[in-house]
Each structure stands twice: as C-alpha cells, then as structure tokens.
Amino acid sequence: MHSMSKNNIVIALFQKLYAFVSNRKNDYVQSQLLLSRHIHHSVIFNYSRIRAKKGCSLHIDELCQVDGLMVFERENASIVIGKRVFMNGSIIAAENVAIGDDVLISWGVTIVDHNSHATAFSRRADDVIMWREQKKDWSQVKIAPVTISNKVWIGFNSIILSGVTIGEGAVIGAGSVVTKDVPAWTIVAGNPARIIREIPPDER
C-alpha cells in the first residue's frame, strides 16, 4: 500500500508537470499566431519569451540580441527595436515602446508604458476579479508611449515608467527609477532618477 501511494504521488506530479508544459506551449503557439512579426534574419531572439494579443506587432532590426521578455498587454500594442540592440530585461507594452539603435538594456530592467492600475482604489477594486475572468478595464489606466533614443545604456534593475523619453546617448545608472524625460548625453541615477552629470563631447 505504501508503495502504491508513492506511485500515485509520482503519477500525479507527472500529470501536473505535463499540464503545465502543455499550457505554456499553448500560450506560446497562441502568441505566435496573434503577433505580426518583422524580425531581421540576423537577430538572436528567444521566440518563447513573447506574450501577445490580437493585432500586436513586433519589429526588430538587424544584428540585435534580444534575450528578454516581451509582454503585449492590449490588442494592437507594438514594440519596435532598432539596430545593434542588446536587451535582457522586460518590455511590457499596452500601446507602444520604441527603442533606437545601439542601445544596451541590461538584465533586470523593466520598461512599461502604462500604470497597470488606477491610483484611486475605487477604480481598481475589481481588478483581481476581472483578471480571473481574463478581462481588464483599460479605461481606468494611464497609458503613454516610451521612447528610448539611439546609443542609450540602461543599467541593471532599472525601471523606465510610462511616458518617458530617454535622449540620445544617455546612461541610466543601475537600479534607477526613471519617471520623467532624460536629456541627451546625460548620466542619471536614483529613485526617482536625477541628473548626475553631462557626458562631455569627447566621451560621446
């Protein structure tokens, strides 16, 4: 009896594992079918790390390495990545995230173009219940595109919030929380991120 009990436990565990893998595979296949892709043949990219909805689009230009997660939160959202970009963070788009050329995005970085929830509790009180029904009321959520210009370097574990534009050549210090636009050729750091110094012409 004891041996049978152990066997039943092992069988149950394998059944759960199979169900988990099958669900992940189905999510992956569904994302591929829903997504419009324009990815250059030279790109190193993990297709299994995409979560898309109907009408979403992904453009990745030549010589990129994209190891990170991309989540399209709403229908018709888009992510555009330029040339020679390294991306090992997470991009979460409800509308649009655009990344220029020669950009470095380190591990642990999160780029998000929306606030996820309403600030007022009365407007987010039903969020969890709606999630369980695979629904979301986006009319209560602030959404604003994120733009990351050419030659930007974003240090690990930084967070880039909605509506932010990061200017050309800017450097975002590790662990920063960027809540407003960053001027070109500056170094910023902190929470919230503040200008540390300007990058002189001979370092550009």
Backbone bond lengths (Angstrom), bond angles and torsions (degrees), N, CA, C in turn:
res aa  C-N    CA-C-N  psi(-1)  N-CA   C-N-CA  omega(-1)  CA-C   N-CA-C  phi
1 M - - - 1.466 - - 1.520 111.98 -
2 H 1.339 113.27 -41.51 1.455 118.30 179.50 1.524 110.93 -62.18
3 S 1.366 115.95 -41.75 1.466 120.94 178.90 1.520 110.96 -64.87
4 M 1.341 116.88 -41.66 1.458 120.74 178.25 1.525 111.30 -62.05
5 S 1.333 115.84 -38.81 1.457 120.34 179.12 1.517 110.99 -62.25
6 K 1.338 115.74 -42.65 1.469 119.76 178.00 1.527 110.62 -64.01
7 N 1.314 117.16 -41.63 1.466 121.07 179.14 1.527 110.96 -61.55
8 N 1.337 114.94 -42.30 1.466 118.60 178.89 1.525 111.76 -62.94
9 I 1.315 116.11 -38.41 1.465 120.40 177.68 1.520 110.89 -63.54
10 V 1.346 116.13 -44.66 1.468 120.64 179.81 1.520 110.34 -62.91
11 I 1.333 116.93 -43.99 1.469 120.64 179.03 1.525 110.72 -61.35
12 A 1.331 116.43 -43.40 1.465 120.56 179.36 1.526 111.68 -62.04
13 L 1.325 116.20 -40.43 1.463 120.17 178.54 1.517 111.49 -64.06
14 F 1.342 116.44 -42.43 1.465 119.91 178.17 1.521 111.41 -64.95
15 Q 1.326 116.97 -37.38 1.460 120.09 177.61 1.524 111.68 -63.45
16 K 1.331 116.41 -41.67 1.468 120.49 178.08 1.518 111.27 -65.68
17 L 1.342 116.05 -41.34 1.464 120.38 178.87 1.517 110.60 -63.32
18 Y 1.327 116.57 -43.30 1.467 120.96 179.19 1.531 110.85 -61.74
19 A 1.335 115.60 -43.52 1.463 119.52 179.20 1.520 111.34 -63.04
20 F 1.346 116.13 -40.43 1.468 120.40 179.28 1.525 110.80 -63.14
21 V 1.336 116.71 -48.08 1.470 120.92 -179.32 1.516 110.55 -63.77
22 S 1.338 116.90 -40.55 1.462 120.52 179.67 1.521 111.31 -63.04
23 N 1.331 116.60 -42.52 1.465 120.30 178.46 1.512 111.75 -63.49
24 R 1.349 116.50 -42.11 1.467 119.91 178.00 1.520 110.62 -63.16
25 K 1.336 116.86 -40.93 1.467 121.11 178.39 1.521 110.65 -63.64
26 N 1.335 116.68 -42.57 1.463 120.15 178.72 1.521 111.43 -63.98
27 D 1.339 117.49 -40.99 1.464 121.51 176.25 1.513 110.75 -59.39
28 Y 1.351 115.76 -42.49 1.460 121.11 -178.93 1.527 110.34 -64.35
29 V 1.328 116.67 -48.25 1.464 120.90 -178.78 1.522 110.35 -62.06
30 Q 1.333 116.66 -43.89 1.458 120.48 179.91 1.527 111.07 -61.73
31 S 1.342 117.01 -42.07 1.466 120.83 178.96 1.519 111.29 -61.19
32 Q 1.343 116.85 -41.00 1.457 120.32 -179.17 1.527 110.97 -65.56
33 L 1.319 117.09 -37.00 1.462 120.98 -179.12 1.526 111.72 -71.09
34 L 1.331 117.51 -33.01 1.458 121.22 -176.21 1.521 113.37 -83.17
35 L 1.329 117.46 -19.87 1.460 121.99 -169.12 1.522 112.13 -96.19
36 S 1.342 115.50 133.72 1.457 121.50 170.39 1.525 108.00 -89.87
37 R 1.341 117.56 118.50 1.467 121.36 -173.29 1.522 111.29 -115.50
38 H 1.335 114.29 138.12 1.465 121.40 171.22 1.529 105.68 -133.13
39 I 1.316 115.98 88.58 1.464 121.60 -173.08 1.523 109.00 -120.31
40 H 1.330 115.99 122.06 1.462 121.16 -178.29 1.527 110.26 -62.24
41 H 1.326 116.24 145.58 1.468 121.01 -175.15 1.527 113.04 -64.45
42 S 1.332 118.16 -18.11 1.467 121.21 -178.90 1.528 113.01 -84.84
43 V 1.318 117.38 -6.05 1.468 121.72 -173.85 1.525 111.05 -75.02
44 I 1.344 115.89 136.35 1.464 122.34 168.84 1.522 106.99 -94.41
45 F 1.326 115.63 118.94 1.460 118.77 -167.51 1.520 110.52 -152.37
46 N 1.328 116.85 138.47 1.460 122.84 178.51 1.530 108.94 -98.80
47 Y 1.318 116.05 99.56 1.470 120.99 -175.78 1.526 112.66 -63.88
48 S 1.320 117.27 -23.43 1.464 119.73 -176.82 1.522 112.38 -73.28
49 R 1.346 117.46 -8.30 1.462 120.60 -176.23 1.534 111.98 -101.54
50 I 1.329 115.74 32.70 1.465 121.95 177.61 1.531 108.86 -114.84
51 R 1.331 116.18 136.44 1.460 121.92 170.62 1.525 106.69 -126.26
52 A 1.327 116.68 111.82 1.468 120.31 -171.92 1.516 111.65 -124.33
53 K 1.335 113.79 162.90 1.455 121.88 173.53 1.527 108.64 -124.26
54 K 1.299 116.03 175.38 1.458 122.26 -175.33 1.528 111.86 -57.27
55 G 1.330 115.81 133.71 1.455 121.10 174.38 1.511 115.84 80.38
56 C 1.329 118.88 3.77 1.470 121.25 -178.98 1.526 110.86 -76.99
57 S 1.350 115.61 155.64 1.458 119.37 -178.63 1.526 110.83 -135.93
58 L 1.334 114.42 143.46 1.461 122.58 178.97 1.514 108.90 -130.85
59 H 1.343 115.97 125.06 1.472 121.82 177.31 1.527 108.43 -122.60
60 I 1.332 116.59 122.45 1.463 121.33 176.11 1.521 107.82 -128.15
61 D 1.329 116.37 121.52 1.463 121.31 -177.05 1.531 110.96 -84.28
62 E 1.296 116.96 -174.35 1.469 123.53 -167.26 1.530 114.22 -68.45
63 L 1.342 114.20 151.48 1.468 124.78 170.30 1.528 113.70 62.39
64 C 1.326 116.38 31.52 1.466 120.76 176.71 1.528 110.18 -95.44
65 Q 1.334 114.92 156.09 1.450 121.40 167.36 1.519 107.44 -125.30
66 V 1.325 115.95 113.18 1.459 121.65 -174.86 1.527 108.02 -119.73
67 D 1.319 115.81 102.73 1.461 121.85 -178.91 1.522 112.45 -103.00
68 G 1.320 117.22 -7.81 1.456 121.11 -171.64 1.518 114.58 -85.84
69 L 1.320 114.47 -178.45 1.461 123.38 -178.99 1.529 110.07 -92.73
70 M 1.344 115.60 139.31 1.462 120.79 175.46 1.517 108.92 -126.93
71 V 1.328 114.99 120.72 1.459 120.89 -178.64 1.522 108.46 -119.23
72 F 1.319 115.94 121.37 1.462 122.25 174.43 1.520 106.77 -97.62
73 E 1.330 116.36 107.93 1.460 121.05 -170.47 1.532 114.03 -80.42
74 R 1.343 115.65 -26.74 1.467 119.67 -177.57 1.515 109.70 -129.30
75 E 1.311 116.34 159.95 1.458 120.57 173.32 1.531 110.06 -60.80
76 N 1.329 115.16 143.60 1.474 124.00 175.86 1.530 114.07 70.37
77 A 1.317 118.09 12.80 1.473 119.96 174.40 1.527 109.80 -71.50
78 S 1.348 116.23 156.52 1.466 119.35 -179.16 1.528 111.24 -137.97
79 I 1.326 114.36 147.75 1.469 123.25 172.61 1.516 106.96 -128.37
80 V 1.340 115.37 127.55 1.470 121.34 179.92 1.525 108.47 -123.25
81 I 1.332 116.80 126.86 1.459 122.62 -179.43 1.529 108.54 -125.16
82 G 1.339 115.89 129.96 1.456 121.55 -176.78 1.515 113.96 -78.06
83 K 1.328 115.50 -152.51 1.468 122.07 -175.22 1.532 111.30 -91.06
84 R 1.339 114.68 147.23 1.474 122.35 172.23 1.537 111.51 56.04
85 V 1.316 115.57 46.75 1.463 122.00 179.46 1.528 109.49 -104.14
86 F 1.336 116.15 135.91 1.464 121.26 168.76 1.519 107.65 -108.33
87 M 1.345 116.22 126.59 1.456 120.22 -177.32 1.529 109.45 -136.14
88 N 1.342 115.07 116.61 1.454 119.85 -179.35 1.529 111.58 -127.92
89 G 1.331 115.78 24.95 1.455 120.33 178.79 1.515 110.65 -111.50
90 S 1.335 115.65 -145.84 1.466 121.91 178.43 1.525 109.18 -128.43
91 I 1.327 115.66 134.04 1.458 121.86 173.32 1.518 107.37 -115.00
92 I 1.338 115.89 125.09 1.457 121.54 -177.45 1.525 107.16 -123.12
93 A 1.333 116.03 108.86 1.461 120.78 -170.64 1.521 111.74 -118.86
94 A 1.328 115.49 127.96 1.458 121.52 170.12 1.523 110.87 -102.78
95 E 1.346 115.86 -20.49 1.464 120.35 179.98 1.529 110.83 -134.52
96 N 1.346 116.95 -69.21 1.463 118.33 -177.72 1.524 111.85 -159.19
97 V 1.318 115.16 131.27 1.463 123.05 168.73 1.523 106.96 -124.70
98 A 1.330 116.46 125.09 1.462 121.96 -178.10 1.523 109.71 -122.11
99 I 1.327 116.57 128.24 1.463 123.30 -178.12 1.517 108.38 -122.76
100 G 1.332 116.55 131.21 1.453 121.57 -176.83 1.514 113.63 -78.98
101 D 1.347 115.66 -156.95 1.470 122.85 -178.51 1.524 111.00 -90.26
102 D 1.345 115.56 153.53 1.472 122.36 171.79 1.534 112.33 58.62
103 V 1.317 116.08 41.41 1.466 122.25 -178.47 1.530 109.74 -102.84
104 L 1.337 116.39 138.93 1.461 122.81 175.34 1.522 108.74 -112.17
105 I 1.321 116.51 122.70 1.460 122.13 178.41 1.514 107.36 -123.81
106 S 1.311 116.46 109.02 1.460 121.95 -170.98 1.526 111.92 -77.81
107 W 1.342 115.39 174.11 1.463 120.85 -178.93 1.536 110.61 -66.48
108 G 1.321 113.79 147.46 1.464 120.06 178.54 1.516 114.87 82.15
109 V 1.335 118.26 -3.20 1.470 121.18 178.97 1.526 109.57 -74.61
110 T 1.331 115.86 140.32 1.464 121.62 173.52 1.514 109.23 -122.33
111 I 1.323 115.48 127.70 1.466 121.95 176.40 1.525 106.75 -119.15
112 V 1.322 117.02 121.72 1.466 120.31 -175.17 1.523 110.13 -138.12
113 D 1.326 116.38 135.92 1.469 119.94 -175.54 1.531 113.33 -102.62
114 H 1.320 117.05 18.92 1.461 120.05 178.85 1.527 110.39 -152.00
115 N 1.327 115.74 168.39 1.465 120.64 -175.77 1.529 113.68 -92.48
116 S 1.324 117.83 0.24 1.473 124.65 178.29 1.521 113.68 70.68
117 H 1.322 117.79 -43.85 1.464 121.64 -177.96 1.534 109.55 -141.07
118 A 1.328 115.48 162.70 1.461 120.71 172.17 1.526 109.66 -73.62
119 T 1.331 116.27 148.36 1.463 120.27 176.58 1.529 111.33 -66.77
120 A 1.318 117.19 -41.48 1.466 121.73 -179.42 1.524 110.20 -73.68
121 F 1.326 116.97 127.59 1.463 119.91 -178.25 1.528 112.12 -59.05
122 S 1.324 116.87 -37.59 1.469 120.04 -177.80 1.528 111.68 -59.41
123 R 1.336 116.27 -25.15 1.467 120.04 -179.32 1.532 113.35 -93.35
124 R 1.330 116.67 -8.59 1.462 119.42 178.20 1.532 112.30 -120.02
125 A 1.335 116.45 6.31 1.459 120.88 -173.98 1.526 112.91 -60.26
126 D 1.323 117.22 -30.22 1.466 120.63 -176.84 1.530 113.33 -99.42
127 D 1.328 117.74 8.92 1.468 120.36 -174.45 1.526 112.88 -57.66
128 V 1.318 117.50 -46.47 1.469 120.09 -176.60 1.524 110.87 -66.07
129 I 1.333 116.79 -42.49 1.466 120.43 178.77 1.528 110.29 -61.70
130 M 1.335 116.46 -41.69 1.464 119.81 179.42 1.525 110.98 -66.74
131 W 1.341 117.10 -39.13 1.467 120.30 177.01 1.518 111.00 -56.92
132 R 1.341 115.58 -42.71 1.469 119.54 -179.16 1.522 111.42 -61.72
133 E 1.337 116.33 -23.38 1.461 121.63 176.87 1.525 111.68 -99.07
134 Q 1.361 114.78 11.15 1.471 122.25 -179.65 1.532 111.54 57.47
135 K 1.337 114.72 43.71 1.456 121.68 177.20 1.520 109.77 -128.68
136 K 1.328 116.10 161.01 1.465 121.16 174.42 1.521 108.90 -156.22
137 D 1.340 116.23 136.48 1.464 121.72 178.09 1.526 108.41 -93.19
138 W 1.314 116.43 94.55 1.458 121.01 -176.96 1.520 112.61 -74.25
139 S 1.329 117.74 -13.16 1.472 119.71 -179.97 1.522 111.78 -65.26
140 Q 1.327 117.87 -17.78 1.464 122.07 -179.20 1.531 112.84 -96.95
141 V 1.333 117.03 2.11 1.476 121.13 -172.48 1.528 110.46 -113.74
142 K 1.327 116.01 130.12 1.460 120.47 175.66 1.527 110.06 -72.81
143 I 1.333 116.55 129.53 1.469 122.92 179.86 1.511 108.44 -129.01
144 A 1.331 117.24 133.04 1.469 121.59 177.24 1.530 108.51 -152.45
145 P 1.341 117.84 132.75 1.466 121.25 -175.03 1.526 112.68 -60.68
146 V 1.321 115.33 152.44 1.471 123.17 174.81 1.523 108.39 -111.72
147 T 1.334 115.77 133.71 1.470 121.29 177.69 1.522 109.42 -125.74
148 I 1.317 115.75 125.90 1.462 121.83 176.81 1.527 107.18 -117.01
149 S 1.309 116.24 114.95 1.466 121.67 -172.58 1.530 111.60 -76.41
150 N 1.333 115.06 177.13 1.464 121.51 -179.23 1.532 111.89 -60.75
151 K 1.330 115.40 148.28 1.475 123.83 168.60 1.531 114.11 68.64
152 V 1.314 117.03 19.42 1.473 121.51 178.88 1.524 109.75 -82.01
153 W 1.333 115.95 146.24 1.471 122.28 173.18 1.527 107.49 -124.24
154 I 1.335 116.20 121.32 1.462 121.75 179.49 1.527 108.65 -110.86
155 G 1.332 116.83 116.39 1.457 122.35 -177.03 1.518 112.77 -71.30
156 F 1.341 115.55 160.98 1.459 121.24 -172.57 1.533 113.01 -59.96
157 N 1.336 113.71 147.67 1.471 124.17 177.51 1.530 114.17 64.04
158 S 1.323 117.07 18.12 1.470 119.45 175.11 1.524 110.29 -81.76
159 I 1.331 115.31 158.36 1.458 121.90 179.07 1.529 108.31 -126.10
160 I 1.322 115.95 126.03 1.461 121.92 178.09 1.526 106.83 -110.27
161 L 1.334 116.59 116.62 1.463 120.77 -172.76 1.528 112.33 -94.99
162 S 1.311 115.60 171.16 1.463 122.60 -171.98 1.523 112.41 -59.25
163 G 1.330 114.77 145.97 1.453 121.86 175.72 1.509 115.70 80.40
164 V 1.329 118.01 0.84 1.468 121.74 -175.18 1.532 110.88 -84.92
165 T 1.329 115.34 139.34 1.472 122.38 167.70 1.519 107.78 -116.91
166 I 1.325 116.80 125.28 1.460 121.66 177.06 1.519 107.53 -103.10
167 G 1.334 116.06 121.49 1.450 121.61 -174.39 1.521 113.28 -71.73
168 E 1.310 115.59 165.50 1.473 123.07 -176.59 1.530 111.54 -54.52
169 G 1.326 116.02 134.72 1.458 121.86 172.23 1.513 115.93 72.12
170 A 1.320 117.83 4.54 1.468 119.92 -178.94 1.530 110.75 -69.80
171 V 1.337 115.88 152.37 1.457 122.90 177.33 1.528 108.03 -119.77
172 I 1.331 115.77 126.78 1.463 121.68 179.49 1.522 108.02 -104.37
173 G 1.326 117.30 115.63 1.458 121.82 -177.87 1.520 112.24 -63.12
174 A 1.330 116.54 150.35 1.459 122.07 -178.03 1.530 111.17 -54.57
175 G 1.329 115.63 137.83 1.455 121.21 176.30 1.513 115.70 76.25
176 S 1.315 117.35 12.13 1.471 120.20 -178.55 1.521 111.62 -77.99
177 V 1.334 115.16 153.96 1.460 121.77 171.62 1.525 106.84 -117.47
178 V 1.325 116.28 110.00 1.465 121.47 -173.58 1.526 108.30 -97.16
179 T 1.325 115.33 113.43 1.465 121.91 -175.07 1.525 113.00 -109.87
180 K 1.341 117.24 -11.32 1.469 120.15 -179.77 1.529 108.89 -145.16
181 D 1.327 115.86 171.46 1.461 121.20 -175.21 1.526 111.78 -58.05
182 V 1.337 114.42 145.82 1.466 121.62 178.62 1.529 108.22 -112.05
183 P 1.333 118.29 123.77 1.472 119.99 179.61 1.524 111.68 -63.51
184 A 1.320 115.90 153.40 1.460 121.62 176.94 1.529 110.66 -60.14
185 W 1.330 115.62 145.66 1.464 123.24 173.68 1.529 112.85 54.81
186 T 1.334 113.92 46.06 1.466 119.41 172.17 1.528 109.10 -128.60
187 I 1.319 116.55 158.60 1.460 122.82 170.91 1.525 107.56 -107.22
188 V 1.328 115.98 126.80 1.457 120.27 178.08 1.524 109.11 -123.42
189 A 1.317 116.47 154.84 1.466 121.01 178.37 1.515 109.18 -161.23
190 G 1.332 115.65 159.64 1.454 120.94 174.22 1.509 113.74 108.12
191 N 1.329 115.24 179.11 1.455 123.11 178.68 1.538 108.82 -133.26
192 P 1.347 116.76 103.39 1.455 127.07 -2.34 1.535 110.82 -74.16
193 A 1.328 116.12 157.20 1.469 120.48 -177.28 1.527 111.22 -64.04
194 R 1.343 115.01 135.88 1.473 121.85 177.75 1.522 108.71 -129.72
195 I 1.322 115.53 156.97 1.464 120.33 -179.71 1.522 109.98 -68.57
196 I 1.340 114.92 127.11 1.462 121.57 175.77 1.524 110.18 -91.56
197 R 1.320 114.86 -47.63 1.464 119.14 176.29 1.519 109.11 -166.27
198 E 1.335 114.60 166.21 1.458 121.20 173.56 1.521 109.45 -88.01
199 I 1.313 116.50 146.48 1.472 121.20 176.57 1.528 108.07 -87.55
200 P 1.333 119.15 118.16 1.459 121.18 -175.89 1.533 112.43 -69.12
201 P 1.323 116.42 159.54 1.481 120.77 -176.14 1.531 113.96 -54.38
202 D 1.359 116.94 -34.29 1.469 117.83 -177.07 1.544 112.57 -75.92
203 E 1.329 118.07 -3.50 1.488 121.80 175.60 1.512 111.65 -108.71
204 R 1.299 117.38 7.45 1.471 120.13 -176.21 1.521 110.71 -95.34
